[in-house]
């Protein structure tokens, strides 16, 4: 192909404001090969349809068996072009080099269902096609089987419930994705948020007053200041409690290197972050035999104000929020209970940890 010109970069920036980061055919936030220090990477990754048969160059193995039992090869180095987080980092490099970021996209989820049934709750999952609506054999269906993800939804912060307001919100990227739960998530960035701002009943008041919402931009850092972020998350009223809130940061250093780091900024159950950034797991109440769990762990809501401790005012950067639920049963566990399935293949995941991803906030020097 030909090198991408400036006009093409501007065209992508204009016409591609959003990216679908999660759906029934899997989740594309990140991969543990790309993000080896992220303990929550590899969520519902579904790679077999993206594999190229007979690729002549260097390859890595696709780590998930295909329905036909073959382990297929894929081109080495191509993985970074398949996931949202790495694309966001590549966008920073494009911005620094050309003054345009063609991958400055917000995040949404959608189902990709072909059945007109937007039912992607783990306990009410109606599949992608009519052939995989609930029945006893769909876990081992020859094409879709257990690999389907019960995901996802698009959340939009619009001023009113009209088509005009909804599309305006999507154009400005004031959106977030969830993998199924109806969590409420707020995310604002600015220079002057204080801990007391996380204590007000309506985070939108200090959020819009002092900063920009998800999908927004920060630039020209005031002398001696680092960006501060106001975050709030509330559980799905009929879903699992929250485990934690994280901020994912990506940045480009002075030498052109691209980096990422995940920060735990709010934890449930009184847990704290260790000096090395790690935190103890929230635990699990899941009983896979009965497809049940209890909300005796986790919190119903989490809020925080966080300041970037490693801010470089000369470095292009982005920040987005990831919210994690406590572990809950995955849809095959509910199928097994409902249809009385006694034996499930050992490689079928029966526990999940649902999540939400906000659109990023970008910093440009």
N, C-alpha and C positions, 0 to 999 in steps of 0.2 A: 504494500500500500504506500500511499504518499504521506509525507509529513503533514500533520494537522496545522493549518494556518490560523492566524489570529481571528479571521472571520468565523471559522468553524468553532473555535473556542467560545466566542461570544454568542454564537447561535445556540450552543449547548447550554450555556448559562441562562439564556433567556427562556428556552423552551423545555428545559428539564429541571424544574424546581424541586421535584420530589423523587424519592427512590423507595420502592417497596422492599423493605428489609426482611419481612417475614410473611410466610403464607403456607398453604398446605404442602407444597413441594419443598418445604424446608426453610431454614433461617439463614440469612447471609450477613449477619453482623460481623463475625470474624471466625477464624479457624485457629486451632492450637499450633499449627505449623507457622502461621503468620504472627500469632500472639502467644508465644510459648510461656509467658509469665502470667497469663490471664487464666485463673483457675476455673472461670465460668465460660471459656471459649468452647467451641464444638457443640453448641446447643442446636439440636435438630438439623445438623448439617446433612445435606442430601446431595451427593456429588456424582452419582453414577450417570445421570443424564448429561452431565457436562464433560464427560470423558471422551477423548478422541481415540478411536481404535487405530492401531497401526502407525501411531506417531513415530517418525524415524529418529527424532532427537532424544536428548536426555529426558528421563521420565521419573515420576514418583508413583508409587502404587496408590491406587484408590483404596482407602482403608475400609470400605464397606462392600461386602459381597453383593454382586448383582443378582437379580432373580434367577438368572440362568446358571449361577454358581461360579462364573468367571471372575477373576480379579483383573481389572482392566488398567491400562497405563494412561498417564496423562503427561503433558509437557511440563518439565520443570520450569519454574518461574512464572507460569501462567496463573497460579493460584491467587496472586495478589490482585488480579483483575476481576476476581469473582466475588469479592467481599466488600461490604460498605466501608468498613474502617480503613482498609488499605486504600480504597479509592479516595476517601477523604484526605488521606495523607498525600497521595499523588497530586490531588488538587492543590495542596499547599505549595508543592514544587512548581506546578504550572503557574500559580499566582506569582511566585517569586521571580520566575523566569520571564513571563510574558505579560504580567499585570492583569491577567484574567484567570479565574478559577472555574473551569468547566464542570467541576464536580462539587460545586457548592450547592448540594441538595439537602432538603429536609427529609425526614424519615416518616414513613407510614407503614402500616400492615394492611393486608387484604386477604381474602380467603383463596382466590383463584378457583373457587368451586364452580362447576359447570351445571349445577342442579338448581340454581336459584334459591338455595337454602343456606343462609349465612349462619349456620350453626357450627361453631368451632369451639364450644366448651368441651373440655375433656370428657365430661359426663353426658354430653349431648352432641356428639360429633357425627355428622351425616356424610362425611367423606367428600371426595372431589367429584365423582361421577355417580350416576344412579347405580352402576354395577358394584359400587363399594359403599352403598348405604348400609346401615347396620344389619348384619347377619352373622351367623356363627363362623363362617369361613373367611371373613375379610382380612383377618390378621395374617393369613397365609395366601392371600390373593396373589396370583403369579406375576402381576405387574406392580400394583400399588402397595399392597400388604401393610405390615406394621410400620413401614417407613413414613407413611403419611403423618404430617404434623397437624394437630388440631389448632390451627392458627390462620389468620390473625385479623386484627382490626385496625382501622385508621381513626385517630382521635384528632379533632380540629378545634382550636380555640377561636371561635368566630364571635363577632359582636352581636349577631342575632341569627336566628335559624331561617335564613333565606339563601337561595342559590347564590346571589351576589355576594353576600357576606362570607359564605362558606368558600367560594372560589377565591375571594380576596385573601382569606386566611391561608389557603393552600399556596397561593402565589408568594405570600410573604414567609412561607415555611413555618407558620406557627402551628405545628402539628407534632404528633408523636405516634408511635406504633406500640401495640401490645400483641402478645402471642395468644390472646384469647380473653383474659380477665379484663373487666371494665374498671381498671384503676384510673384514678384522677391524678395527673402529674402536672406540676408547675415548675418552670425553670427560667430564671432571670439572671442576667449578667450585668455588672456595672463596676464602679470603682469605690462605692461608699456603703455597701450593705454592711450592717452590723448584726451581731447575734440577736438583738431584740427584734429585728425584723422577722425572724422565724417564729416569733411568739404571737403575732397578730392573727386574728381569726381569718382574715382574707389576705393571703399573700399577694394577690394582684395589686393591692393598694401600694405598698412599698415597691413592689416589683416594677410596675410601669412608671412609678414616680421617680425611681432612682436608677433604672436600668432599661435593658432591652429584653424581650422575651425570646424563647427558643426560636431559632431561625434568624436571629438578629446578628448585628455586627458591633464589635468594639474596635476602636483604633486610637492611635496617638495617645499612648498611656501617659497620664499625668506624672510629673517627676516624683519618683520615690514610691509610686503606687503599683500594686499588683491587682489584677481583676478579682472581684469578689462575686460569688454566686449565691443566689437564694433559691432553695429547692424545697418542694413539698410534694409528698406522695400519700395518697389514701387508698386503702385496699378496695377491691371489688366488694360491695356490700354482702354478696353471697359467696365470696371466694375465700382463698387462703389469706392468712395474715402476711405481712411484709417481713422479709428477712433483713434487707439492707438497701441503701441507696448509694450508688457509686457515680463518680464522675470519670469519664474516659477522656483523656487529653492526648492530642496528637500535635506534634510540632516539627518544624524544620530548623535545623541549627545553621550557624553561619557558614559551615562548610558544605551545606546542601544535604546533610544526612536527615533522614526521616525517622521519627521516634514516636513511641506511644507509652502511656502509663495509665494504670487504673488506680483510682483513689477511693477508698471506703470513706464516705463522708457522714453517713448516718446508719447506726446499727440498732437492731431491736434487742429487747431483753437486757438492756443495760450493759451490753458488751462494749469493749473498747478496742481501739486499734493499737497493735504493738508497735514498737519503735521501727521494726522493719516493714511496716505497712500491712502485715497480715492480721487476721482476726479469727477467732474460733468459729467453727460452723454453728449454724443455728440449731442443728439437730433435725430429727424427723419423727413424725408421728404416724407415718403412712403404714397401713396394713394392706398389703397387696392382695391378700386372700379375700378380703371383703371390699376392696376398692374404697377405703375410707381413710380419713385423717381427722385430726382435731386442731382447733386453733388455740391450743394451750401453749404454743410457742409463737414467737414473732409479735409484731405490733400492728395495730389497725392503721396507724399513720406515722409518718416520719417527716421531720422538717430539719433543715440545717442551713447555716450560712458558712460557706467555705471560701478560703482565700488561697490562691495558687502559691505554694511555697517555693516554687522553682521558676518563677516567671522571668523571662528574658524579653524586655520591651522591643528588642530588635528581631525577634523570631516570630514568624507566621505560626499561628496555632488555631486549633479548634477544641471545643469542649462539648460533650453531650452527656446526658444522664442515663444511667441504666438502673432500673428498679427491679429487684428480685423478690419473688414470693418465697414463702417457706415451701419445702417439698410437698407435693400432692400427687395423687394417682394419675398416671397417664391413661389415655383412652383405651388401650388394649386391656388394662386391668378392669375397667368398667365393662367392656365387652365380655370378658371372661366371667365376671360375676353374673351379668344379665343373661347370657346364653348358656351358662353352666359348662364352660369349657374347662376341662380338667387339666389338660397339658398344653402349655404354651412354650414354644421354642426358647431355649435359654438365652438367645441373643436378643430377645425382644425387651426393650426398656419398659418397665412398668411404673417408673417414678419420673416425674418431671419437676422442673423448677421454673415456673412461668415468669415472664419478665415484660418490661416496657422499655422502649428506647425513645428518647426525645430527639428532635432535630437539634443539630449543633448550634452553638454560638461561636462565631469566628472572631479571631483577633488578627488585625492587619497592622503592621507597624506604620 
